[in-house]
Amino acid sequence: MTYCFDICGDRKKDDEAFLEVLESLIHDCFSLKELYALLANLSVLIHSYLENVNWSGFYILEKEQLVLGPFQGNVACEIIKVGDGVCGTSVKEDCTMLIEDVHKFPGHIACDAASRSEIVTPFYNFNGNAFGVIDWDSASYSRFTQEDVSLIEKISRIISLSIKF
């Protein structure tokens, strides 16, 4: 199976084509090892699709901390406490965080000094419990839009359906 598609320049159509490819990669994960393999492939697909993004990846929730998962970009923070930074706040508040200027976010954790804006959303397991976050960073201020919120939340729902443990 081919995991590529043509970009036509229409954001809605491009996102739909991207999500179709993403869904074709998804499979049921019954172990953390299977999930990490899936997230590794998804991190490559997501990073290659997004424009003007310097970091994209996943953190996995373990007790009261987020542990670095598969990603694309520069070296990243390995552990983030729930409630700390944008990622930890996203889990604590159970919501998508769209940050136009990370330097204005109280308690921002600067894993990549080049990052200026960020979007983070939680994803869940089959029981609806928070399982981790999807995190995208950009070196541009105000890079992320409401269209990106919609896209990242759709990705979260798709991933959440695959986690069976």
C-alpha positions in Angstrom: 0.0 0.0 0.0 1.2 3.5 -0.8 1.1 6.1 2.0 1.3 9.3 0.0 -1.1 11.7 -1.7 -1.0 14.8 -3.8 -1.4 18.2 -2.2 -4.0 20.2 -4.2 -3.8 23.5 -2.2 -7.3 23.3 -0.8 -6.8 22.9 2.9 -10.1 21.0 3.5 -9.4 18.5 0.7 -5.8 18.2 1.6 -6.7 17.4 5.2 -9.3 14.9 4.1 -6.7 13.1 1.9 -4.2 13.2 4.7 -6.6 11.7 7.2 -7.5 8.9 4.8 -3.8 8.0 4.6 -3.5 8.3 8.3 -6.5 6.0 8.8 -5.0 3.4 6.4 -1.9 3.2 8.7 -4.0 2.8 11.9 -4.4 -0.7 13.4 -5.6 -2.0 16.7 -2.8 -1.8 19.4 -3.0 -4.2 22.2 0.4 -3.4 23.7 2.6 -0.4 24.3 5.2 -1.9 21.8 2.5 -2.0 19.0 1.4 1.6 19.9 5.0 2.9 19.8 5.4 1.4 16.3 2.2 3.0 15.1 3.1 6.4 16.6 6.5 6.2 15.0 5.0 5.9 11.6 2.4 8.5 12.3 5.0 11.0 13.5 6.8 10.7 10.2 3.5 11.1 8.2 2.3 14.0 10.3 5.7 15.8 10.1 5.9 15.4 6.4 2.4 16.8 5.9 2.6 19.8 8.1 4.3 23.0 6.8 6.4 25.3 8.9 6.6 22.9 11.8 9.9 22.2 13.6 8.7 19.5 16.0 5.9 17.0 15.9 5.3 14.0 18.0 3.8 12.3 21.0 4.2 12.1 24.8 2.7 9.1 26.6 1.1 9.5 30.0 2.6 7.4 32.8 1.2 8.1 36.2 1.5 11.9 36.7 4.1 12.5 34.0 4.3 12.6 30.2 7.2 10.5 28.8 8.6 11.3 25.4 7.3 9.0 22.6 8.0 8.9 18.9 8.7 12.3 17.3 10.3 14.2 14.4 12.5 17.3 15.2 15.2 18.3 17.5 16.1 16.6 20.8 13.2 17.0 23.2 12.3 16.9 26.9 12.1 13.3 28.1 9.7 13.9 31.0 7.1 16.5 31.6 5.0 16.6 34.7 1.2 16.8 34.3 0.3 20.5 34.8 3.7 21.7 33.6 4.2 23.5 30.3 1.8 23.4 27.4 1.7 19.6 27.2 1.2 19.0 30.9 -1.5 21.7 31.0 -3.3 20.1 28.0 -3.5 16.8 30.0 -4.4 18.4 33.3 -7.2 20.5 31.7 -8.2 17.8 29.2 -8.3 20.2 26.3 -6.5 21.3 23.2 -4.0 24.1 23.8 -3.4 26.6 20.9 -0.5 28.9 21.9 0.3 31.7 19.5 3.4 32.8 21.5 5.0 30.2 23.8 7.1 32.9 25.5 3.8 34.4 26.8 2.6 31.0 28.2 3.3 30.9 32.0 5.6 27.9 32.7 6.4 27.1 29.1 9.1 24.5 28.8 11.5 25.4 26.1 12.7 22.0 24.8 13.5 23.6 21.4 14.7 27.2 21.7 13.5 27.8 18.1 9.8 27.1 18.9 7.6 30.2 19.0 4.0 28.6 18.8 2.5 25.3 19.7 -0.6 23.2 19.6 -1.2 20.2 21.8 -4.2 17.9 22.3 -4.7 14.8 24.5 -5.5 11.4 23.1 -7.2 8.5 25.0 -7.4 4.8 25.3 -10.5 2.7 24.7 -11.9 3.5 28.1 -11.7 7.2 27.5 -8.8 7.8 29.9 -6.1 10.2 28.8 -3.2 8.2 27.4 -0.9 11.0 26.0 -0.7 14.1 23.9 0.0 15.0 20.3 2.4 18.0 20.2 3.3 20.3 17.3 5.7 23.2 17.5 6.6 25.9 15.0 9.5 28.4 14.8 6.8 31.0 13.6 4.6 33.0 15.9 0.8 32.3 15.5 1.5 29.4 13.1 -1.4 27.3 14.1 -5.1 28.0 13.2 -8.5 26.7 14.0 -8.1 24.4 11.0 -5.1 22.9 12.7 -7.2 22.5 15.9 -9.7 20.6 13.9 -7.0 18.4 12.3 -5.1 17.6 15.5 -8.4 16.7 17.3 -9.4 14.4 14.4 -6.0 12.7 14.6 -6.5 12.3 18.3 -9.9 10.6 17.8 -8.5 8.3 15.2 -5.5 7.3 17.4 -7.8 6.9 20.5 -9.9 4.3 18.7 -6.8 2.1 18.1 -5.6 1.9 21.7 -7.1 -1.3 23.1 -5.3 -1.4 26.5 
